[in-house]
Amino acid sequence: MEEYLLELITNSKYECVQEDIQASYKYLFVDEFQDCSPTQIKIFDRLSDLVEQSIWVGDYKQAIYGFRYW
């Protein structure tokens, strides 16, 4: 599902989806950022470009998926 969403928000062929997101959402809030996967980070990064403001909150000391990156 994440890969499909990433395709929808990055591919110019789905510009209508991106415009709908821009028209519908003003803010993006990401909590527990430290546990995001690389794909999720790409999604949040692109969504940040589509909204007026984004806030990402995370604490490396609370990361439970740190083993993913080693």
PDB file with SEQRES, HELIX, SHEET and CRYST1 records, atoms N, CA, C and O in Angstrom:
SEQRES   1 A   70  MET GLU GLU TYR LEU LEU GLU LEU ILE THR ASN SER LYS          
SEQRES   2 A   70  TYR GLU CYS VAL GLN GLU ASP ILE GLN ALA SER TYR LYS          
SEQRES   3 A   70  TYR LEU PHE VAL ASP GLU PHE GLN ASP CYS SER PRO THR          
SEQRES   4 A   70  GLN ILE LYS ILE PHE ASP ARG LEU SER ASP LEU VAL GLU          
SEQRES   5 A   70  GLN SER ILE TRP VAL GLY ASP TYR LYS GLN ALA ILE TYR          
SEQRES   6 A   70  GLY PHE ARG TYR TRP                                          
HELIX    1 AA1 GLU A    2  THR A   10  1                                   9    
HELIX    2 AA2 SER A   12  TYR A   14  5                                   3    
HELIX    3 AA3 GLU A   15  SER A   24  1                                  10    
HELIX    4 AA4 PHE A   33  ASP A   35  5                                   3    
HELIX    5 AA5 PRO A   38  LEU A   50  1                                  13    
HELIX    6 AA6 TYR A   60  GLN A   62  5                                   3    
HELIX    7 AA7 GLY A   66  TYR A   69  5                                   4    
SHEET    1 AA1 2 TYR A  27  VAL A  30  0                                        
SHEET    2 AA1 2 GLN A  53  TRP A  56  1                                        
CRYST1    1.000    1.000    1.000  90.00  90.00  90.00 P 1           1          
ATOM      1  N   MET A   1       0.816  -1.163   0.000  1.00  0.00           N  
ATOM      2  CA  MET A   1       0.000   0.000   0.000  1.00  0.00           C  
ATOM      3  C   MET A   1       0.877   1.249   0.000  1.00  0.00           C  
ATOM      4  O   MET A   1       0.574   2.234  -0.673  1.00  0.00           O  
ATOM      5  N   GLU A   2       1.958   1.194   0.758  1.00  0.00           N  
ATOM      6  CA  GLU A   2       2.838   2.356   0.814  1.00  0.00           C  
ATOM      7  C   GLU A   2       3.440   2.659  -0.558  1.00  0.00           C  
ATOM      8  O   GLU A   2       3.523   3.818  -0.965  1.00  0.00           O  
ATOM      9  N   GLU A   3       3.854   1.623  -1.256  1.00  0.00           N  
ATOM     10  CA  GLU A   3       4.433   1.817  -2.590  1.00  0.00           C  
ATOM     11  C   GLU A   3       3.412   2.420  -3.557  1.00  0.00           C  
ATOM     12  O   GLU A   3       3.756   3.269  -4.379  1.00  0.00           O  
ATOM     13  N   TYR A   4       2.167   1.980  -3.456  1.00  0.00           N  
ATOM     14  CA  TYR A   4       1.109   2.542  -4.315  1.00  0.00           C  
ATOM     15  C   TYR A   4       0.860   4.013  -3.984  1.00  0.00           C  
ATOM     16  O   TYR A   4       0.700   4.836  -4.885  1.00  0.00           O  
ATOM     17  N   LEU A   5       0.828   4.341  -2.705  1.00  0.00           N  
ATOM     18  CA  LEU A   5       0.643   5.736  -2.314  1.00  0.00           C  
ATOM     19  C   LEU A   5       1.808   6.589  -2.808  1.00  0.00           C  
ATOM     20  O   LEU A   5       1.602   7.688  -3.323  1.00  0.00           O  
ATOM     21  N   LEU A   6       3.013   6.090  -2.653  1.00  0.00           N  
ATOM     22  CA  LEU A   6       4.182   6.827  -3.121  1.00  0.00           C  
ATOM     23  C   LEU A   6       4.095   7.089  -4.624  1.00  0.00           C  
ATOM     24  O   LEU A   6       4.432   8.177  -5.088  1.00  0.00           O  
ATOM     25  N   GLU A   7       3.652   6.112  -5.365  1.00  0.00           N  
ATOM     26  CA  GLU A   7       3.466   6.278  -6.816  1.00  0.00           C  
ATOM     27  C   GLU A   7       2.420   7.361  -7.105  1.00  0.00           C  
ATOM     28  O   GLU A   7       2.615   8.195  -7.989  1.00  0.00           O  
ATOM     29  N   LEU A   8       1.325   7.345  -6.368  1.00  0.00           N  
ATOM     30  CA  LEU A   8       0.256   8.321  -6.588  1.00  0.00           C  
ATOM     31  C   LEU A   8       0.690   9.756  -6.317  1.00  0.00           C  
ATOM     32  O   LEU A   8       0.249  10.679  -7.002  1.00  0.00           O  
ATOM     33  N   ILE A   9       1.544   9.945  -5.331  1.00  0.00           N  
ATOM     34  CA  ILE A   9       1.901  11.314  -4.960  1.00  0.00           C  
ATOM     35  C   ILE A   9       3.194  11.811  -5.617  1.00  0.00           C  
ATOM     36  O   ILE A   9       3.575  12.968  -5.436  1.00  0.00           O  
ATOM     37  N   THR A  10       3.867  10.942  -6.377  1.00  0.00           N  
ATOM     38  CA  THR A  10       5.097  11.375  -7.040  1.00  0.00           C  
ATOM     39  C   THR A  10       5.005  11.383  -8.560  1.00  0.00           C  
ATOM     40  O   THR A  10       5.708  12.151  -9.217  1.00  0.00           O  
ATOM     41  N   ASN A  11       4.158  10.551  -9.119  1.00  0.00           N  
ATOM     42  CA  ASN A  11       4.068  10.430 -10.569  1.00  0.00           C  
ATOM     43  C   ASN A  11       3.153  11.521 -11.135  1.00  0.00           C  
ATOM     44  O   ASN A  11       2.017  11.682 -10.688  1.00  0.00           O  
ATOM     45  N   SER A  12       3.655  12.261 -12.115  1.00  0.00           N  
ATOM     46  CA  SER A  12       2.870  13.361 -12.702  1.00  0.00           C  
ATOM     47  C   SER A  12       1.602  12.875 -13.391  1.00  0.00           C  
ATOM     48  O   SER A  12       0.685  13.664 -13.621  1.00  0.00           O  
ATOM     49  N   LYS A  13       1.538  11.604 -13.720  1.00  0.00           N  
ATOM     50  CA  LYS A  13       0.347  11.055 -14.352  1.00  0.00           C  
ATOM     51  C   LYS A  13      -0.852  11.064 -13.390  1.00  0.00           C  
ATOM     52  O   LYS A  13      -2.003  10.986 -13.822  1.00  0.00           O  
ATOM     53  N   TYR A  14      -0.572  11.160 -12.097  1.00  0.00           N  
ATOM     54  CA  TYR A  14      -1.625  11.212 -11.078  1.00  0.00           C  
ATOM     55  C   TYR A  14      -1.723  12.601 -10.450  1.00  0.00           C  
ATOM     56  O   TYR A  14      -1.988  12.740  -9.256  1.00  0.00           O  
ATOM     57  N   GLU A  15      -1.510  13.604 -11.258  1.00  0.00           N  
ATOM     58  CA  GLU A  15      -1.516  14.986 -10.771  1.00  0.00           C  
ATOM     59  C   GLU A  15      -2.843  15.355 -10.098  1.00  0.00           C  
ATOM     60  O   GLU A  15      -2.857  16.163  -9.170  1.00  0.00           O  
ATOM     61  N   CYS A  16      -3.943  14.777 -10.550  1.00  0.00           N  
ATOM     62  CA  CYS A  16      -5.247  15.071  -9.949  1.00  0.00           C  
ATOM     63  C   CYS A  16      -5.295  14.636  -8.481  1.00  0.00           C  
ATOM     64  O   CYS A  16      -5.938  15.290  -7.660  1.00  0.00           O  
ATOM     65  N   VAL A  17      -4.622  13.547  -8.156  1.00  0.00           N  
ATOM     66  CA  VAL A  17      -4.569  13.076  -6.766  1.00  0.00           C  
ATOM     67  C   VAL A  17      -3.774  14.075  -5.926  1.00  0.00           C  
ATOM     68  O   VAL A  17      -4.173  14.419  -4.813  1.00  0.00           O  
ATOM     69  N   GLN A  18      -2.671  14.526  -6.457  1.00  0.00           N  
ATOM     70  CA  GLN A  18      -1.835  15.480  -5.751  1.00  0.00           C  
ATOM     71  C   GLN A  18      -2.566  16.808  -5.541  1.00  0.00           C  
ATOM     72  O   GLN A  18      -2.455  17.418  -4.477  1.00  0.00           O  
ATOM     73  N   GLU A  19      -3.298  17.245  -6.536  1.00  0.00           N  
ATOM     74  CA  GLU A  19      -4.076  18.477  -6.416  1.00  0.00           C  
ATOM     75  C   GLU A  19      -5.188  18.323  -5.382  1.00  0.00           C  
ATOM     76  O   GLU A  19      -5.491  19.263  -4.647  1.00  0.00           O  
ATOM     77  N   ASP A  20      -5.785  17.154  -5.326  1.00  0.00           N  
ATOM     78  CA  ASP A  20      -6.830  16.899  -4.337  1.00  0.00           C  
ATOM     79  C   ASP A  20      -6.260  16.950  -2.921  1.00  0.00           C  
ATOM     80  O   ASP A  20      -6.902  17.478  -2.013  1.00  0.00           O  
ATOM     81  N   ILE A  21      -5.082  16.415  -2.730  1.00  0.00           N  
ATOM     82  CA  ILE A  21      -4.432  16.471  -1.417  1.00  0.00           C  
ATOM     83  C   ILE A  21      -4.155  17.921  -1.046  1.00  0.00           C  
ATOM     84  O   ILE A  21      -4.421  18.336   0.082  1.00  0.00           O  
ATOM     85  N   GLN A  22      -3.625  18.689  -1.986  1.00  0.00           N  
ATOM     86  CA  GLN A  22      -3.344  20.101  -1.722  1.00  0.00           C  
ATOM     87  C   GLN A  22      -4.609  20.870  -1.352  1.00  0.00           C  
ATOM     88  O   GLN A  22      -4.580  21.728  -0.470  1.00  0.00           O  
ATOM     89  N   ALA A  23      -5.700  20.571  -2.013  1.00  0.00           N  
ATOM     90  CA  ALA A  23      -6.955  21.271  -1.758  1.00  0.00           C  
ATOM     91  C   ALA A  23      -7.619  20.829  -0.455  1.00  0.00           C  
ATOM     92  O   ALA A  23      -8.386  21.587   0.138  1.00  0.00           O  
ATOM     93  N   SER A  24      -7.333  19.627  -0.015  1.00  0.00           N  
ATOM     94  CA  SER A  24      -8.028  19.064   1.140  1.00  0.00           C  
ATOM     95  C   SER A  24      -7.286  19.199   2.465  1.00  0.00           C  
ATOM     96  O   SER A  24      -7.912  19.214   3.525  1.00  0.00           O  
ATOM     97  N   TYR A  25      -5.961  19.297   2.416  1.00  0.00           N  
ATOM     98  CA  TYR A  25      -5.179  19.273   3.646  1.00  0.00           C  
ATOM     99  C   TYR A  25      -4.259  20.474   3.735  1.00  0.00           C  
ATOM    100  O   TYR A  25      -3.655  20.900   2.749  1.00  0.00           O  
ATOM    101  N   LYS A  26      -4.169  21.006   4.940  1.00  0.00           N  
ATOM    102  CA  LYS A  26      -3.315  22.161   5.185  1.00  0.00           C  
ATOM    103  C   LYS A  26      -2.049  21.764   5.966  1.00  0.00           C  
ATOM    104  O   LYS A  26      -0.974  22.329   5.764  1.00  0.00           O  
ATOM    105  N   TYR A  27      -2.207  20.790   6.852  1.00  0.00           N  
ATOM    106  CA  TYR A  27      -1.116  20.386   7.745  1.00  0.00           C  
ATOM    107  C   TYR A  27      -0.842  18.892   7.653  1.00  0.00           C  
ATOM    108  O   TYR A  27      -1.729  18.092   7.355  1.00  0.00           O  
ATOM    109  N   LEU A  28       0.410  18.543   7.917  1.00  0.00           N  
ATOM    110  CA  LEU A  28       0.824  17.155   8.039  1.00  0.00           C  
ATOM    111  C   LEU A  28       1.537  17.011   9.378  1.00  0.00           C  
ATOM    112  O   LEU A  28       2.501  17.726   9.652  1.00  0.00           O  
ATOM    113  N   PHE A  29       1.068  16.097  10.203  1.00  0.00           N  
ATOM    114  CA  PHE A  29       1.695  15.809  11.477  1.00  0.00           C  
ATOM    115  C   PHE A  29       2.196  14.366  11.461  1.00  0.00           C  
ATOM    116  O   PHE A  29       1.438  13.439  11.176  1.00  0.00           O  
ATOM    117  N   VAL A  30       3.474  14.189  11.767  1.00  0.00           N  
ATOM    118  CA  VAL A  30       4.068  12.849  11.819  1.00  0.00           C  
ATOM    119  C   VAL A  30       4.586  12.637  13.235  1.00  0.00           C  
ATOM    120  O   VAL A  30       5.496  13.335  13.681  1.00  0.00           O  
ATOM    121  N   ASP A  31       4.006  11.674  13.940  1.00  0.00           N  
ATOM    122  CA  ASP A  31       4.454  11.336  15.288  1.00  0.00           C  
ATOM    123  C   ASP A  31       5.216  10.011  15.217  1.00  0.00           C  
ATOM    124  O   ASP A  31       4.993   9.204  14.314  1.00  0.00           O  
ATOM    125  N   GLU A  32       6.097   9.802  16.160  1.00  0.00           N  
ATOM    126  CA  GLU A  32       6.921   8.594  16.203  1.00  0.00           C  
ATOM    127  C   GLU A  32       7.764   8.451  14.932  1.00  0.00           C  
ATOM    128  O   GLU A  32       7.942   7.355  14.401  1.00  0.00           O  
ATOM    129  N   PHE A  33       8.270   9.579  14.469  1.00  0.00           N  
ATOM    130  CA  PHE A  33       9.062   9.595  13.235  1.00  0.00           C  
ATOM    131  C   PHE A  33      10.242   8.631  13.285  1.00  0.00           C  
ATOM    132  O   PHE A  33      10.639   8.076  12.260  1.00  0.00           O  
ATOM    133  N   GLN A  34      10.792   8.437  14.459  1.00  0.00           N  
ATOM    134  CA  GLN A  34      11.981   7.587  14.580  1.00  0.00           C  
ATOM    135  C   GLN A  34      11.725   6.148  14.133  1.00  0.00           C  
ATOM    136  O   GLN A  34      12.674   5.414  13.856  1.00  0.00           O  
ATOM    137  N   ASP A  35      10.475   5.739  14.060  1.00  0.00           N  
ATOM    138  CA  ASP A  35      10.159   4.362  13.666  1.00  0.00           C  
ATOM    139  C   ASP A  35       9.672   4.244  12.225  1.00  0.00           C  
ATOM    140  O   ASP A  35       9.151   3.200  11.832  1.00  0.00           O  
ATOM    141  N   CYS A  36       9.834   5.295  11.442  1.00  0.00           N  
ATOM    142  CA  CYS A  36       9.395   5.267  10.037  1.00  0.00           C  
ATOM    143  C   CYS A  36      10.373   4.477   9.176  1.00  0.00           C  
ATOM    144  O   CYS A  36      11.583   4.495   9.402  1.00  0.00           O  
ATOM    145  N   SER A  37       9.829   3.795   8.201  1.00  0.00           N  
ATOM    146  CA  SER A  37      10.658   3.075   7.230  1.00  0.00           C  
ATOM    147  C   SER A  37      11.112   4.062   6.151  1.00  0.00           C  
ATOM    148  O   SER A  37      10.554   5.154   6.049  1.00  0.00           O  
ATOM    149  N   PRO A  38      12.108   3.701   5.351  1.00  0.00           N  
ATOM    150  CA  PRO A  38      12.534   4.591   4.260  1.00  0.00           C  
ATOM    151  C   PRO A  38      11.398   4.959   3.300  1.00  0.00           C  
ATOM    152  O   PRO A  38      11.339   6.092   2.822  1.00  0.00           O  
ATOM    153  N   THR A  39      10.515   4.032   3.021  1.00  0.00           N  
ATOM    154  CA  THR A  39       9.380   4.335   2.141  1.00  0.00           C  
ATOM    155  C   THR A  39       8.441   5.337   2.801  1.00  0.00           C  
ATOM    156  O   THR A  39       7.961   6.260   2.144  1.00  0.00           O  
ATOM    157  N   GLN A  40       8.180   5.166   4.070  1.00  0.00           N  
ATOM    158  CA  GLN A  40       7.318   6.102   4.786  1.00  0.00           C  
ATOM    159  C   GLN A  40       7.932   7.500   4.810  1.00  0.00           C  
ATOM    160  O   GLN A  40       7.216   8.494   4.682  1.00  0.00           O  
ATOM    161  N   ILE A  41       9.232   7.579   4.970  1.00  0.00           N  
ATOM    162  CA  ILE A  41       9.906   8.879   4.967  1.00  0.00           C  
ATOM    163  C   ILE A  41       9.729   9.558   3.607  1.00  0.00           C  
ATOM    164  O   ILE A  41       9.476  10.762   3.548  1.00  0.00           O  
ATOM    165  N   LYS A  42       9.860   8.805   2.524  1.00  0.00           N  
ATOM    166  CA  LYS A  42       9.639   9.366   1.187  1.00  0.00           C  
ATOM    167  C   LYS A  42       8.210   9.884   1.042  1.00  0.00           C  
ATOM    168  O   LYS A  42       7.985  10.948   0.465  1.00  0.00           O  
ATOM    169  N   ILE A  43       7.258   9.136   1.561  1.00  0.00           N  
ATOM    170  CA  ILE A  43       5.857   9.551   1.500  1.00  0.00           C  
ATOM    171  C   ILE A  43       5.658  10.849   2.277  1.00  0.00           C  
ATOM    172  O   ILE A  43       5.068  11.798   1.759  1.00  0.00           O  
ATOM    173  N   PHE A  44       6.143  10.897   3.505  1.00  0.00           N  
ATOM    174  CA  PHE A  44       5.968  12.091   4.320  1.00  0.00           C  
ATOM    175  C   PHE A  44       6.692  13.287   3.721  1.00  0.00           C  
ATOM    176  O   PHE A  44       6.199  14.413   3.789  1.00  0.00           O  
ATOM    177  N   ASP A  45       7.843  13.049   3.142  1.00  0.00           N  
ATOM    178  CA  ASP A  45       8.593  14.134   2.512  1.00  0.00           C  
ATOM    179  C   ASP A  45       7.803  14.724   1.341  1.00  0.00           C  
ATOM    180  O   ASP A  45       7.708  15.944   1.206  1.00  0.00           O  
ATOM    181  N   ARG A  46       7.245  13.872   0.508  1.00  0.00           N  
ATOM    182  CA  ARG A  46       6.448  14.346  -0.634  1.00  0.00           C  
ATOM    183  C   ARG A  46       5.165  15.024  -0.164  1.00  0.00           C  
ATOM    184  O   ARG A  46       4.789  16.072  -0.691  1.00  0.00           O  
ATOM    185  N   LEU A  47       4.497  14.438   0.816  1.00  0.00           N  
ATOM    186  CA  LEU A  47       3.286  15.065   1.353  1.00  0.00           C  
ATOM    187  C   LEU A  47       3.591  16.444   1.936  1.00  0.00           C  
ATOM    188  O   LEU A  47       2.765  17.354   1.856  1.00  0.00           O  
ATOM    189  N   SER A  48       4.774  16.593   2.521  1.00  0.00           N  
ATOM    190  CA  SER A  48       5.182  17.897   3.059  1.00  0.00           C  
ATOM    191  C   SER A  48       5.243  18.956   1.969  1.00  0.00           C  
ATOM    192  O   SER A  48       4.980  20.133   2.219  1.00  0.00           O  
ATOM    193  N   ASP A  49       5.588  18.534   0.767  1.00  0.00           N  
ATOM    194  CA  ASP A  49       5.622  19.466  -0.367  1.00  0.00           C  
ATOM    195  C   ASP A  49       4.213  19.875  -0.802  1.00  0.00           C  
ATOM    196  O   ASP A  49       4.037  20.928  -1.415  1.00  0.00           O  
ATOM    197  N   LEU A  50       3.228  19.065  -0.492  1.00  0.00           N  
ATOM    198  CA  LEU A  50       1.866  19.305  -0.956  1.00  0.00           C  
ATOM    199  C   LEU A  50       1.011  20.103   0.035  1.00  0.00           C  
ATOM    200  O   LEU A  50      -0.052  20.604  -0.334  1.00  0.00           O  
ATOM    201  N   VAL A  51       1.456  20.224   1.271  1.00  0.00           N  
ATOM    202  CA  VAL A  51       0.682  20.938   2.283  1.00  0.00           C  
ATOM    203  C   VAL A  51       1.413  22.214   2.693  1.00  0.00           C  
ATOM    204  O   VAL A  51       2.579  22.419   2.353  1.00  0.00           O  
ATOM    205  N   GLU A  52       0.702  23.064   3.428  1.00  0.00           N  
ATOM    206  CA  GLU A  52       1.301  24.340   3.837  1.00  0.00           C  
ATOM    207  C   GLU A  52       2.376  24.175   4.901  1.00  0.00           C  
ATOM    208  O   GLU A  52       3.403  24.853   4.872  1.00  0.00           O  
ATOM    209  N   GLN A  53       2.127  23.266   5.839  1.00  0.00           N  
ATOM    210  CA  GLN A  53       3.072  23.116   6.942  1.00  0.00           C  
ATOM    211  C   GLN A  53       3.109  21.675   7.402  1.00  0.00           C  
ATOM    212  O   GLN A  53       2.085  20.992   7.414  1.00  0.00           O  
ATOM    213  N   SER A  54       4.296  21.211   7.782  1.00  0.00           N  
ATOM    214  CA  SER A  54       4.415  19.857   8.326  1.00  0.00           C  
ATOM    215  C   SER A  54       5.237  19.896   9.610  1.00  0.00           C  
ATOM    216  O   SER A  54       6.167  20.690   9.753  1.00  0.00           O  
ATOM    217  N   ILE A  55       4.874  19.029  10.525  1.00  0.00           N  
ATOM    218  CA  ILE A  55       5.580  18.905  11.795  1.00  0.00           C  
ATOM    219  C   ILE A  55       5.879  17.424  12.003  1.00  0.00           C  
ATOM    220  O   ILE A  55       4.983  16.581  11.964  1.00  0.00           O  
ATOM    221  N   TRP A  56       7.150  17.128  12.223  1.00  0.00           N  
ATOM    222  CA  TRP A  56       7.596  15.750  12.422  1.00  0.00           C  
ATOM    223  C   TRP A  56       8.188  15.658  13.828  1.00  0.00           C  
ATOM    224  O   TRP A  56       9.039  16.466  14.200  1.00  0.00           O  
ATOM    225  N   VAL A  57       7.743  14.686  14.599  1.00  0.00           N  
ATOM    226  CA  VAL A  57       8.207  14.521  15.968  1.00  0.00           C  
ATOM    227  C   VAL A  57       8.740  13.107  16.141  1.00  0.00           C  
ATOM    228  O   VAL A  57       8.096  12.134  15.749  1.00  0.00           O  
ATOM    229  N   GLY A  58       9.919  13.009  16.729  1.00  0.00           N  
ATOM    230  CA  GLY A  58      10.495  11.697  16.977  1.00  0.00           C  
ATOM    231  C   GLY A  58      11.584  11.776  18.025  1.00  0.00           C  
ATOM    232  O   GLY A  58      12.108  12.854  18.305  1.00  0.00           O  
ATOM    233  N   ASP A  59      11.917  10.666  18.590  1.00  0.00           N  
ATOM    234  CA  ASP A  59      12.957  10.588  19.609  1.00  0.00           C  
ATOM    235  C   ASP A  59      13.788   9.340  19.329  1.00  0.00           C  
ATOM    236  O   ASP A  59      13.316   8.220  19.520  1.00  0.00           O  
ATOM    237  N   TYR A  60      15.010   9.532  18.884  1.00  0.00           N  
ATOM    238  CA  TYR A  60      15.881   8.419  18.525  1.00  0.00           C  
ATOM    239  C   TYR A  60      16.039   7.430  19.684  1.00  0.00           C  
ATOM    240  O   TYR A  60      16.168   6.226  19.462  1.00  0.00           O  
ATOM    241  N   LYS A  61      16.030   7.936  20.907  1.00  0.00           N  
ATOM    242  CA  LYS A  61      16.199   7.058  22.078  1.00  0.00           C  
ATOM    243  C   LYS A  61      15.006   6.125  22.284  1.00  0.00           C  
ATOM    244  O   LYS A  61      15.109   5.147  23.024  1.00  0.00           O  
ATOM    245  N   GLN A  62      13.875   6.418  21.635  1.00  0.00           N  
ATOM    246  CA  GLN A  62      12.699   5.565  21.769  1.00  0.00           C  
ATOM    247  C   GLN A  62      12.475   4.679  20.544  1.00  0.00           C  
ATOM    248  O   GLN A  62      11.446   4.011  20.437  1.00  0.00           O  
ATOM    249  N   ALA A  63      13.420   4.674  19.640  1.00  0.00           N  
ATOM    250  CA  ALA A  63      13.268   3.895  18.405  1.00  0.00           C  
ATOM    251  C   ALA A  63      13.168   2.409  18.716  1.00  0.00           C  
ATOM    252  O   ALA A  63      14.023   1.844  19.399  1.00  0.00           O  
ATOM    253  N   ILE A  64      12.113   1.785  18.206  1.00  0.00           N  
ATOM    254  CA  ILE A  64      11.961   0.347  18.431  1.00  0.00           C  
ATOM    255  C   ILE A  64      12.340  -0.462  17.199  1.00  0.00           C  
ATOM    256  O   ILE A  64      12.459  -1.686  17.272  1.00  0.00           O  
ATOM    257  N   TYR A  65      12.531   0.210  16.070  1.00  0.00           N  
ATOM    258  CA  TYR A  65      12.889  -0.494  14.839  1.00  0.00           C  
ATOM    259  C   TYR A  65      14.305  -0.156  14.380  1.00  0.00           C  
ATOM    260  O   TYR A  65      14.603  -0.228  13.188  1.00  0.00           O  
ATOM    261  N   GLY A  66      15.161   0.205  15.299  1.00  0.00           N  
ATOM    262  CA  GLY A  66      16.528   0.558  14.957  1.00  0.00           C  
ATOM    263  C   GLY A  66      17.263  -0.555  14.228  1.00  0.00           C  
ATOM    264  O   GLY A  66      18.175  -0.297  13.441  1.00  0.00           O  
ATOM    265  N   PHE A  67      16.866  -1.785  14.489  1.00  0.00           N  
ATOM    266  CA  PHE A  67      17.529  -2.927  13.846  1.00  0.00           C  
ATOM    267  C   PHE A  67      17.328  -2.944  12.342  1.00  0.00           C  
ATOM    268  O   PHE A  67      18.077  -3.613  11.630  1.00  0.00           O  
ATOM    269  N   ARG A  68      16.332  -2.221  11.840  1.00  0.00           N  
ATOM    270  CA  ARG A  68      16.075  -2.197  10.398  1.00  0.00           C  
ATOM    271  C   ARG A  68      17.263  -1.625   9.620  1.00  0.00           C  
ATOM    272  O   ARG A  68      17.493  -2.009   8.474  1.00  0.00           O  
ATOM    273  N   TYR A  69      17.995  -0.738  10.217  1.00  0.00           N  
ATOM    274  CA  TYR A  69      18.997   0.038   9.486  1.00  0.00           C  
ATOM    275  C   TYR A  69      20.425  -0.410   9.740  1.00  0.00           C  
ATOM    276  O   TYR A  69      21.357   0.225   9.247  1.00  0.00           O  
ATOM    277  N   TRP A  70      20.623  -1.466  10.483  1.00  0.00           N  
ATOM    278  CA  TRP A  70      22.001  -1.884  10.791  1.00  0.00           C  
ATOM    279  C   TRP A  70      22.432  -3.038   9.936  1.00  0.00           C  
ATOM    280  O   TRP A  70      23.560  -3.514  10.065  1.00  0.00           O  
TER     281      TRP A  70                                                      
END                                                                             
